[in-house]
């Protein structure tokens, strides 16, 4: 008898009606992967460019202030807040709390609203709207 | 089964069960996540407090211990946390042993390589003497 990788798999993604908790769960993965691959690449590029100086830093600033670069930076800001808030939610759930349906749903919605609001506030502050 | 029928029941289950390392990985994800709540908020607040993001400002900020030390921690811990998280995603979706091993190895090399570039850049800014 050969060892196979065929393990029984119960249906999961396909059988549930979509709700905020499911959206936040998958967003946690997507934003986590995005922050790791894209976010750490941008952070590393920025630090390396700052160390190199001169033209390298100019190139980075050129990217960061171009429309496409700004879109990526705003996206990363949102991903950071979404992952932060749903991460805090997961830490609370690791303690066994917030599994009741209404509470769980409420906190899931709060992370989505919170990440959008915090992203808007951060960029407004960054662009000097409050000064 | 490749071990043959002469293997004892214990011998048959050895090697196809838990690697007994899942707990450590799970805890590492949580501990680094708590550290990143602090360091993530530090990064956003620091960036907002800087008067601009021009080269001299950034070098002065990251050249002083108050900027260099948290940024060093942020780089190390976010690469560890990102690698922990990506491993969960890879293990969830890539079941074929060879592909799983290859992908995890690539991610490990990328994480160590990326972190080294970022840390070396920080060292250059702090000790490079470039004004």
Interface residues (C-beta under 8 A of the other chain):
Chain A: X1 X2 X3 X5 X29 X32 X33 X35 X36 X40 X41 X43 X44 X47 X48 X50 X51 X52 X53 X57 X61 X64 X80 X84 X87 X88 X91 X94 X122 X125 X126
Chain B: X1 X2 X16 X30 X33 X34 X37 X40 X44 X47 X48 X53 X55 X58 X59 X62 X71 X75 X78 X79 X82 X83 X85 X86 X89 X95 X96 X97 X114 X117 X118 X120 X121 X122 X124 X125 X128 X130
